[in-house]
């Protein structure tokens, strides 16, 4: 009996070990998003790649750039989407509209354990072009993400908050999850459908939609003070804000 239990214990340990190893391998090799920010060094034309002077990116991208040069080459293909942002408003464009000096954000999906070369040889799924003027905002970004509680009206809308950036979440400590935000004639509302952005009116947002709110306000402001500042940009079903 003891020998039988001993063997069962060995089998259970082996199963747990295999399961843990498989989970670890899945986490290491799973597909993730890499974001690279930089400036185009040459007109894009109809080239199969973009030459970029990389200035930054998200954490996975920056890790891959350790020990590498700033000048990098990213693959694009017929499936790459190009979006030009002008005064906060998006428009779909073609590759040839990207010219040297434009500030771009390149998004690539690749394996977590991929090398920088493998990432760059994987065609980008989206390239955002902000033109040659990449002015830096004077105030920090407050990003709130949640679901719409009621139709927007009278310059206000309410969200049930589910996420946000670090600044916003710190200010949310101890606060209710349902928060009210302000908008005005300068606030830009963008609806994303199948990855394509369209400028909409506040009343076109639907209750239950996933909404992202971007506010530029002093870091020292209270939550209430920031929410009283009209939002710069409101995204409806914006990719990457789940």
Secondary structure, DSSP 8 states (H G I E B T S, - for coil): -HHHHHHHHHHHHHHHHHHHHHHHHHHHHSEEEEEEEEEESS--TT-SEEEEEEEEE-HHHHHHHTTS-SEEEEE--TT-EEEEEETTEEEEE-GGG--TT-EEEEEEEEETT--HHHHHHS--SEEEE--S-----SS-EEEEEEEE-S--BTTEEEEEEEEE-HHHHHHHTTS-SEEEEE--TT-EEEEEETTEEEEE-GGG--TT-EEEEEEE--TTS-HHHHHTS--SEEEES-TT--
